[in-house]
Amino acid sequence: MGTRTRVKVCGLRRREDVERCVELGVEMLGFNCWEGSPRYVAPLALTSLVRAARSQEVVLVFVRAEPDEVGAVLSAIDIPRDRLSIQLHGDEDPARYSSLGVRIVQVLRLARPGEPVRPVLTSRVLLDAHTPGFGGTGRRIDPETVLRLLPVLPEEWMLAGGLDAACVRELVERFRPWAVDVASGVEVSPGVKDHGKLAAFVASVRSERESETVTKPC
């Protein structure tokens, strides 16, 4: 398949889940810094969890936070900035956060086919399903919308939206994303990961089996 698709596990709240992700070789660990989320991690807990992340990339998820608020969280975390990214999940203008010195993940929350999509403004983009709230609902993206966007996506684009071990391999083979993002698909409840589901998800993404490109969504 060429370059191996990376795995991002988001909504982490427990040290044992972080440690299991590290054991499985998950490349990116996501922590929700938005207080409106059931997966929210308070600053003190976040510091402890990030220490368990070892060399993995840490992605902090924000929703409509001011740049100075984001900067305060970044300053409190004792890891190099080149291991940090921020994910803007609330239709923010990424340019407002460019002075923070970390990678920015622009989230495109996709609705129905044919509806306009925000311009791609960063070198790293995450495609997620549109919901009345912000993420974590397990809703899948319409595949035709993904296909329509492929020509304008940067190399480092991530696919999210209702992924689990049963469907992720087919989607990887069809769309060839740079990374896939999972939260609810590997959980017992919001923020509580199922270690068996985690292992199955990673194994499904990294399967070496040969298959033809899938022509329908899973």
MIDOSE-1310 file (N, C-alpha, C; in nm, 2 decimals, decimal comma, always signed):
residues 218
mgtr	+0,08/-0,12/+0,00/+0,00/+0,00/+0,00/+0,08/+0,13/+0,00; +0,22/+0,11/+0,00/+0,30/+0,23/+0,00/+0,32/+0,27/+0,15; +0,31/+0,41/+0,17/+0,33/+0,46/+0,31/+0,22/+0,41/+0,40; +0,26/+0,36/+0,52/+0,17/+0,30/+0,61/+0,08/+0,41/+0,67
trvk	-0,05/+0,39/+0,67/-0,15/+0,48/+0,73/-0,13/+0,49/+0,88; -0,12/+0,61/+0,93/-0,10/+0,63/+1,07/-0,23/+0,61/+1,15; -0,22/+0,59/+1,28/-0,34/+0,58/+1,37/-0,33/+0,69/+1,47; -0,45/+0,76/+1,48/-0,47/+0,86/+1,59/-0,58/+0,81/+1,67
vcgl	-0,56/+0,80/+1,80/-0,66/+0,77/+1,90/-0,70/+0,89/+1,98; -0,82/+0,93/+1,97/-0,86/+1,06/+2,03/-0,95/+1,03/+2,15; -0,97/+1,14/+2,23/-1,06/+1,13/+2,35/-1,00/+1,05/+2,46; -0,87/+1,05/+2,48/-0,80/+0,97/+2,58/-0,82/+1,05/+2,72
rrre	-0,85/+0,97/+2,82/-0,87/+1,03/+2,95/-0,80/+0,95/+3,07; -0,75/+0,83/+3,04/-0,70/+0,74/+3,14/-0,56/+0,71/+3,11; -0,47/+0,71/+3,21/-0,33/+0,67/+3,19/-0,31/+0,53/+3,13; -0,39/+0,44/+3,17/-0,37/+0,30/+3,12/-0,41/+0,29/+2,97
dver	-0,50/+0,38/+2,93/-0,53/+0,38/+2,79/-0,42/+0,44/+2,70; -0,36/+0,55/+2,76/-0,25/+0,61/+2,69/-0,13/+0,50/+2,68; -0,11/+0,44/+2,79/+0,00/+0,34/+2,79/-0,02/+0,22/+2,69; -0,15/+0,18/+2,68/-0,18/+0,08/+2,58/-0,16/+0,12/+2,44
cvel	-0,20/+0,25/+2,41/-0,18/+0,30/+2,28/-0,03/+0,31/+2,25; +0,05/+0,34/+2,34/+0,20/+0,35/+2,32/+0,25/+0,21/+2,29; +0,20/+0,11/+2,37/+0,24/-0,03/+2,34/+0,21/-0,08/+2,20; +0,09/-0,03/+2,15/+0,05/-0,07/+2,02/+0,11/+0,00/+1,91
gvem	+0,19/+0,11/+1,94/+0,26/+0,19/+1,84/+0,17/+0,29/+1,77; +0,06/+0,33/+1,84/-0,02/+0,44/+1,79/+0,06/+0,56/+1,78; +0,05/+0,62/+1,66/+0,14/+0,74/+1,63/+0,10/+0,87/+1,70; -0,03/+0,89/+1,71/-0,09/+1,02/+1,76/-0,19/+0,99/+1,87
lgfn	-0,17/+1,07/+1,98/-0,26/+1,06/+2,09/-0,34/+1,19/+2,11; -0,47/+1,18/+2,10/-0,55/+1,30/+2,11/-0,62/+1,32/+2,25; -0,62/+1,44/+2,29/-0,67/+1,48/+2,42/-0,77/+1,60/+2,40; -0,89/+1,59/+2,46/-0,99/+1,69/+2,44/-0,98/+1,80/+2,54
cweg	-0,95/+1,92/+2,50/-0,94/+2,04/+2,59/-1,06/+2,13/+2,59; -1,17/+2,08/+2,53/-1,30/+2,15/+2,53/-1,39/+2,10/+2,64; -1,43/+2,19/+2,73/-1,50/+2,16/+2,85/-1,64/+2,10/+2,82; -1,69/+2,13/+2,70/-1,82/+2,08/+2,66/-1,82/+1,93/+2,62
spry	-1,71/+1,87/+2,62/-1,70/+1,73/+2,57/-1,70/+1,63/+2,69; -1,77/+1,51/+2,68/-1,76/+1,41/+2,78/-1,62/+1,35/+2,80; -1,53/+1,38/+2,70/-1,40/+1,33/+2,70/-1,30/+1,44/+2,74; -1,35/+1,55/+2,80/-1,27/+1,66/+2,84/-1,16/+1,62/+2,94
vapl	-1,04/+1,67/+2,93/-0,93/+1,65/+3,02/-0,89/+1,78/+3,08; -0,90/+1,79/+3,22/-0,86/+1,91/+3,28/-0,71/+1,93/+3,28; -0,66/+2,05/+3,29/-0,52/+2,08/+3,27/-0,43/+1,99/+3,36; -0,46/+1,97/+3,49/-0,37/+1,89/+3,58/-0,36/+1,75/+3,53
alts	-0,48/+1,69/+3,49/-0,48/+1,55/+3,44/-0,41/+1,54/+3,31; -0,42/+1,65/+3,23/-0,36/+1,65/+3,10/-0,21/+1,64/+3,11; -0,15/+1,71/+3,20/+0,00/+1,71/+3,22/+0,04/+1,57/+3,26; -0,03/+1,50/+3,34/+0,01/+1,36/+3,38/-0,01/+1,26/+3,26
lvra	-0,11/+1,28/+3,18/-0,13/+1,19/+3,07/-0,03/+1,21/+2,96; +0,01/+1,33/+2,94/+0,11/+1,36/+2,83/+0,24/+1,30/+2,87; +0,27/+1,30/+3,00/+0,40/+1,23/+3,04/+0,41/+1,09/+3,00; +0,29/+1,02/+3,00/+0,28/+0,88/+2,96/+0,29/+0,86/+2,81
arsq	+0,29/+0,96/+2,74/+0,28/+0,95/+2,59/+0,42/+0,92/+2,53; +0,53/+0,92/+2,61/+0,66/+0,89/+2,56/+0,70/+0,98/+2,43; +0,72/+0,91/+2,32/+0,77/+0,99/+2,20/+0,65/+1,01/+2,10; +0,53/+0,97/+2,14/+0,42/+0,99/+2,04/+0,38/+1,13/+2,03
evvl	+0,33/+1,16/+1,91/+0,28/+1,30/+1,89/+0,15/+1,32/+1,98; +0,14/+1,44/+2,04/+0,03/+1,47/+2,12/-0,06/+1,58/+2,04; -0,19/+1,55/+2,03/-0,28/+1,64/+1,96/-0,38/+1,69/+2,06; -0,39/+1,82/+2,08/-0,48/+1,88/+2,17/-0,60/+1,93/+2,09
vfvr	-0,72/+1,89/+2,13/-0,84/+1,93/+2,05/-0,91/+2,05/+2,12; -0,93/+2,16/+2,05/-1,00/+2,28/+2,10/-1,12/+2,31/+2,01; -1,22/+2,37/+2,08/-1,34/+2,42/+2,01/-1,36/+2,57/+2,04; -1,33/+2,65/+1,94/-1,35/+2,80/+1,95/-1,28/+2,86/+2,07
aepd	-1,17/+2,81/+2,11/-1,09/+2,87/+2,21/-1,00/+2,98/+2,16; -0,98/+3,09/+2,23/-0,90/+3,20/+2,19/-0,75/+3,15/+2,18; -0,67/+3,21/+2,10/-0,53/+3,17/+2,09/-0,46/+3,18/+2,22; -0,49/+3,28/+2,30/-0,41/+3,29/+2,43/-0,45/+3,18/+2,52
evga	-0,58/+3,13/+2,52/-0,62/+3,01/+2,60/-0,54/+2,89/+2,55; -0,53/+2,87/+2,42/-0,46/+2,76/+2,37/-0,31/+2,77/+2,41; -0,26/+2,89/+2,40/-0,11/+2,90/+2,43/-0,09/+2,87/+2,58; -0,18/+2,90/+2,67/-0,16/+2,88/+2,81/-0,15/+2,72/+2,83
vlsa	-0,24/+2,65/+2,76/-0,24/+2,50/+2,78/-0,11/+2,45/+2,72; -0,06/+2,50/+2,61/+0,06/+2,45/+2,55/+0,18/+2,47/+2,64; +0,18/+2,59/+2,70/+0,29/+2,63/+2,79/+0,30/+2,54/+2,91; +0,19/+2,48/+2,95/+0,18/+2,40/+3,07/+0,23/+2,26/+3,05
idip	+0,25/+2,22/+2,92/+0,28/+2,08/+2,89/+0,43/+2,07/+2,87; +0,50/+1,99/+2,94/+0,64/+1,98/+2,94/+0,69/+1,87/+2,83; +0,66/+1,90/+2,70/+0,71/+1,82/+2,60/+0,75/+1,92/+2,48; +0,84/+1,88/+2,40/+0,89/+1,97/+2,29/+0,77/+2,01/+2,20
rdrl	+0,78/+2,13/+2,15/+0,67/+2,18/+2,06/+0,66/+2,10/+1,93; +0,77/+2,04/+1,89/+0,76/+1,96/+1,76/+0,69/+1,83/+1,78; +0,65/+1,79/+1,90/+0,56/+1,68/+1,93/+0,42/+1,72/+1,95; +0,39/+1,85/+1,94/+0,26/+1,90/+1,98/+0,18/+1,94/+1,85
siql	+0,06/+1,91/+1,85/-0,03/+1,97/+1,74/-0,16/+2,02/+1,81; -0,23/+2,11/+1,75/-0,36/+2,15/+1,80/-0,46/+2,12/+1,69; -0,57/+2,07/+1,73/-0,68/+2,04/+1,63/-0,80/+2,14/+1,66; -0,83/+2,21/+1,56/-0,93/+2,32/+1,57/-1,06/+2,26/+1,52
hgde	-1,15/+2,23/+1,61/-1,27/+2,16/+1,57/-1,40/+2,25/+1,57; -1,38/+2,38/+1,57/-1,50/+2,47/+1,58/-1,50/+2,57/+1,47; -1,45/+2,54/+1,35/-1,46/+2,63/+1,23/-1,38/+2,76/+1,25; -1,27/+2,75/+1,33/-1,18/+2,86/+1,36/-1,10/+2,90/+1,23
dpar	-1,05/+3,02/+1,23/-0,95/+3,06/+1,13/-0,81/+3,01/+1,17; -0,75/+2,92/+1,11/-0,62/+2,87/+1,15/-0,51/+2,97/+1,16; -0,53/+3,08/+1,08/-0,42/+3,18/+1,08/-0,41/+3,25/+1,21; -0,52/+3,26/+1,29/-0,51/+3,32/+1,42/-0,42/+3,25/+1,52
yssl	-0,39/+3,12/+1,49/-0,31/+3,04/+1,58/-0,17/+3,01/+1,53; -0,13/+3,07/+1,42/-0,01/+3,04/+1,36/+0,11/+3,08/+1,45; +0,10/+3,18/+1,53/+0,21/+3,22/+1,62/+0,24/+3,13/+1,73; +0,16/+3,03/+1,75/+0,18/+2,94/+1,87/+0,30/+2,84/+1,85
gvri	+0,34/+2,82/+1,72/+0,46/+2,74/+1,70/+0,44/+2,59/+1,70; +0,32/+2,55/+1,67/+0,29/+2,41/+1,67/+0,21/+2,38/+1,54; +0,20/+2,25/+1,50/+0,13/+2,21/+1,38/-0,02/+2,24/+1,41; -0,09/+2,27/+1,31/-0,24/+2,30/+1,32/-0,31/+2,20/+1,23
vqvl	-0,41/+2,13/+1,29/-0,50/+2,04/+1,22/-0,63/+2,11/+1,20; -0,66/+2,14/+1,07/-0,79/+2,20/+1,04/-0,89/+2,09/+1,02; -1,01/+2,10/+1,09/-1,11/+2,00/+1,08/-1,22/+2,05/+0,98; -1,25/+1,97/+0,88/-1,36/+1,99/+0,79/-1,47/+1,90/+0,83
rlar	-1,58/+1,95/+0,88/-1,69/+1,87/+0,92/-1,79/+1,87/+0,80; -1,80/+1,75/+0,74/-1,87/+1,74/+0,61/-2,01/+1,70/+0,63; -2,10/+1,77/+0,55/-2,24/+1,74/+0,56/-2,28/+1,66/+0,44; -2,39/+1,69/+0,37/-2,44/+1,61/+0,26/-2,36/+1,64/+0,13
pgep	-2,37/+1,55/+0,04/-2,30/+1,57/-0,09/-2,35/+1,70/-0,16; -2,26/+1,77/-0,22/-2,30/+1,89/-0,29/-2,30/+2,02/-0,21; -2,30/+2,00/-0,08/-2,30/+2,12/+0,01/-2,15/+2,18/+0,01; -2,14/+2,31/+0,02/-2,01/+2,37/+0,01/-1,92/+2,33/+0,13
vrpv	-1,79/+2,32/+0,11/-1,70/+2,29/+0,22/-1,60/+2,40/+0,23; -1,56/+2,43/+0,36/-1,47/+2,53/+0,38/-1,34/+2,51/+0,31; -1,27/+2,62/+0,27/-1,14/+2,60/+0,20/-1,04/+2,53/+0,29; -0,95/+2,46/+0,23/-0,84/+2,39/+0,30/-0,73/+2,50/+0,32
ltsr	-0,70/+2,53/+0,45/-0,61/+2,64/+0,49/-0,48/+2,59/+0,56; -0,47/+2,47/+0,58/-0,35/+2,42/+0,65/-0,29/+2,30/+0,58; -0,17/+2,26/+0,62/-0,11/+2,14/+0,56/-0,15/+2,01/+0,62; -0,23/+2,02/+0,73/-0,28/+1,90/+0,79/-0,43/+1,92/+0,81
vlld	-0,51/+1,82/+0,76/-0,66/+1,84/+0,76/-0,72/+1,71/+0,81; -0,83/+1,72/+0,89/-0,90/+1,61/+0,94/-1,05/+1,62/+0,88; -1,09/+1,51/+0,82/-1,23/+1,51/+0,77/-1,32/+1,43/+0,87; -1,42/+1,50/+0,91/-1,51/+1,44/+1,01/-1,66/+1,46/+0,96
ahtp	-1,75/+1,38/+1,02/-1,89/+1,40/+0,98/-1,95/+1,52/+1,05; -2,04/+1,59/+0,99/-2,10/+1,71/+1,05/-2,21/+1,66/+1,14; -2,21/+1,72/+1,26/-2,31/+1,69/+1,36/-2,36/+1,82/+1,43; -2,47/+1,82/+1,49/-2,51/+1,95/+1,56/-2,41/+1,99/+1,67
gfgg	-2,34/+1,90/+1,73/-2,24/+1,93/+1,83/-2,10/+1,92/+1,77; -2,01/+1,87/+1,84/-1,87/+1,87/+1,80/-1,81/+1,73/+1,82; -1,82/+1,64/+1,73/-1,74/+1,52/+1,73/-1,79/+1,41/+1,83; -1,73/+1,29/+1,81/-1,75/+1,19/+1,90/-1,88/+1,12/+1,90
tgrr	-1,96/+1,14/+1,79/-2,09/+1,08/+1,78/-2,09/+0,95/+1,71; -1,99/+0,91/+1,64/-1,98/+0,79/+1,57/-2,05/+0,80/+1,43; -2,08/+0,91/+1,39/-2,15/+0,93/+1,26/-2,04/+0,92/+1,14; -2,08/+0,85/+1,04/-1,98/+0,83/+0,93/-2,00/+0,94/+0,82
idpe	-1,89/+0,97/+0,75/-1,89/+1,06/+0,64/-1,95/+1,00/+0,51; -2,02/+1,08/+0,44/-2,07/+1,03/+0,31/-1,94/+1,01/+0,22; -1,93/+0,89/+0,16/-1,80/+0,86/+0,09/-1,79/+0,94/-0,04; -1,90/+0,98/-0,10/-1,89/+1,06/-0,22/-1,84/+1,20/-0,19
tvlr	-1,87/+1,25/-0,08/-1,81/+1,38/-0,04/-1,66/+1,37/-0,02; -1,61/+1,26/+0,04/-1,47/+1,24/+0,05/-1,40/+1,23/-0,08; -1,46/+1,16/-0,17/-1,40/+1,14/-0,31/-1,39/+1,28/-0,38; -1,50/+1,36/-0,36/-1,50/+1,49/-0,42/-1,38/+1,58/-0,37
llpv	-1,35/+1,56/-0,24/-1,24/+1,64/-0,18/-1,10/+1,60/-0,21; -1,08/+1,47/-0,24/-0,95/+1,42/-0,25/-0,85/+1,50/-0,33; -0,89/+1,56/-0,45/-0,80/+1,64/-0,53/-0,74/+1,76/-0,46; -0,81/+1,81/-0,36/-0,77/+1,94/-0,30/-0,71/+1,92/-0,16
lpee	-0,71/+1,79/-0,11/-0,65/+1,77/+0,02/-0,50/+1,77/+0,02; -0,44/+1,81/+0,13/-0,29/+1,80/+0,14/-0,25/+1,66/+0,16; -0,12/+1,63/+0,16/-0,07/+1,50/+0,18/-0,11/+1,44/+0,31; -0,10/+1,53/+0,42/-0,13/+1,48/+0,55/-0,28/+1,51/+0,59
wmla	-0,36/+1,42/+0,54/-0,50/+1,43/+0,57/-0,55/+1,31/+0,64; -0,64/+1,33/+0,74/-0,69/+1,23/+0,83/-0,84/+1,20/+0,81; -0,88/+1,08/+0,82/-1,02/+1,04/+0,80/-1,07/+1,00/+0,94; -1,18/+1,06/+0,98/-1,25/+1,03/+1,10/-1,40/+1,00/+1,07
ggld	-1,48/+0,98/+1,18/-1,62/+0,97/+1,16/-1,67/+0,83/+1,16; -1,70/+0,77/+1,29/-1,76/+0,64/+1,30/-1,67/+0,53/+1,26; -1,54/+0,54/+1,27/-1,45/+0,43/+1,23/-1,44/+0,33/+1,34; -1,43/+0,20/+1,30/-1,40/+0,09/+1,39/-1,33/-0,02/+1,32
aacv	-1,29/-0,12/+1,39/-1,21/-0,23/+1,33/-1,28/-0,30/+1,22; -1,41/-0,30/+1,22/-1,48/-0,37/+1,11/-1,48/-0,30/+0,98; -1,47/-0,17/+0,98/-1,48/-0,10/+0,85/-1,35/-0,02/+0,81; -1,26/+0,00/+0,90/-1,15/+0,09/+0,87/-1,06/+0,04/+0,76
relv	-1,04/-0,09/+0,75/-0,95/-0,14/+0,65/-1,00/-0,11/+0,51; -1,13/-0,13/+0,49/-1,18/-0,10/+0,36/-1,17/+0,05/+0,32; -1,19/+0,13/+0,42/-1,18/+0,28/+0,40/-1,04/+0,32/+0,37; -0,94/+0,26/+0,44/-0,80/+0,28/+0,41/-0,77/+0,24/+0,27
erfr	-0,81/+0,13/+0,23/-0,78/+0,08/+0,09/-0,85/+0,17/-0,02; -0,96/+0,22/+0,02/-1,03/+0,30/-0,08/-0,98/+0,44/-0,09; -0,96/+0,51/+0,02/-0,92/+0,65/+0,02/-0,77/+0,68/+0,04; -0,70/+0,58/+0,09/-0,56/+0,60/+0,12/-0,53/+0,72/+0,20
pwav	-0,59/+0,74/+0,32/-0,56/+0,86/+0,40/-0,42/+0,85/+0,46; -0,37/+0,96/+0,49/-0,24/+0,97/+0,56/-0,25/+0,91/+0,70; -0,37/+0,93/+0,77/-0,40/+0,88/+0,90/-0,55/+0,86/+0,92; -0,58/+0,77/+1,01/-0,72/+0,76/+1,05/-0,73/+0,79/+1,20
dvas	-0,85/+0,84/+1,23/-0,88/+0,90/+1,37/-0,99/+0,82/+1,43; -0,98/+0,77/+1,55/-1,08/+0,69/+1,61/-1,10/+0,74/+1,76; -1,23/+0,74/+1,80/-1,26/+0,77/+1,94/-1,36/+0,67/+1,99; -1,49/+0,69/+1,95/-1,60/+0,61/+2,00/-1,59/+0,47/+1,95
gvev	-1,53/+0,44/+1,84/-1,52/+0,31/+1,78/-1,43/+0,21/+1,86; -1,36/+0,26/+1,96/-1,27/+0,18/+2,05/-1,30/+0,20/+2,19; -1,43/+0,24/+2,22/-1,46/+0,27/+2,36/-1,57/+0,18/+2,42; -1,57/+0,17/+2,55/-1,68/+0,12/+2,63/-1,78/+0,22/+2,66
spgv	-1,73/+0,34/+2,69/-1,81/+0,46/+2,72/-1,72/+0,58/+2,69; -1,77/+0,70/+2,68/-1,69/+0,82/+2,64/-1,57/+0,83/+2,72; -1,45/+0,82/+2,66/-1,32/+0,84/+2,73/-1,27/+0,72/+2,80; -1,34/+0,61/+2,79/-1,29/+0,48/+2,85/-1,27/+0,38/+2,73
kdhg	-1,14/+0,35/+2,71/-1,11/+0,27/+2,59/-1,12/+0,12/+2,62; -1,16/+0,05/+2,52/-1,16/-0,10/+2,53/-1,03/-0,15/+2,47; -0,94/-0,21/+2,54/-0,81/-0,24/+2,49/-0,81/-0,35/+2,38; -0,91/-0,44/+2,39/-0,93/-0,53/+2,28/-0,97/-0,46/+2,15
klaa	-1,06/-0,37/+2,16/-1,10/-0,29/+2,04/-0,99/-0,21/+1,99; -0,91/-0,15/+2,08/-0,79/-0,08/+2,03/-0,69/-0,16/+1,95; -0,66/-0,28/+2,00/-0,57/-0,37/+1,93/-0,63/-0,41/+1,80; -0,76/-0,44/+1,80/-0,82/-0,49/+1,67/-0,82/-0,38/+1,57
fvas	-0,84/-0,25/+1,61/-0,84/-0,14/+1,52/-0,70/-0,12/+1,46; -0,60/-0,12/+1,54/-0,47/-0,10/+1,49/-0,43/-0,21/+1,40; -0,46/-0,33/+1,43/-0,43/-0,45/+1,35/-0,50/-0,44/+1,21; -0,63/-0,39/+1,21/-0,70/-0,38/+1,09/-0,64/-0,27/+1,00
vrse	-0,60/-0,16/+1,06/-0,54/-0,06/+0,98/-0,41/-0,11/+0,91; -0,33/-0,18/+0,99/-0,20/-0,22/+0,95/-0,19/-0,36/+0,88; -0,31/-0,41/+0,85/-0,31/-0,54/+0,78/-0,24/-0,54/+0,65; -0,16/-0,64/+0,63/-0,08/-0,65/+0,51/-0,15/-0,72/+0,39
rese	-0,27/-0,76/+0,41/-0,34/-0,84/+0,31/-0,36/-0,76/+0,18; -0,36/-0,83/+0,07/-0,38/-0,76/-0,06/-0,53/-0,77/-0,09; -0,58/-0,66/-0,14/-0,72/-0,66/-0,19/-0,74/-0,55/-0,29; -0,84/-0,56/-0,37/-0,87/-0,46/-0,47/-0,94/-0,34/-0,40
tvtk	-0,93/-0,22/-0,47/-1,00/-0,11/-0,41/-1,15/-0,13/-0,39; -1,20/-0,10/-0,28/-1,34/-0,12/-0,25/-1,42/-0,02/-0,33; -1,54/-0,06/-0,38/-1,62/+0,03/-0,46/-1,74/+0,08/-0,38; -1,76/+0,03/-0,26/-1,88/+0,08/-0,18/-1,83/+0,10/-0,04
pc	-1,90/+0,19/+0,04/-1,86/+0,21/+0,18/-1,89/+0,09/+0,27; -1,82/+0,08/+0,38/-1,85/-0,03/+0,47/-1,96/+0,01/+0,56
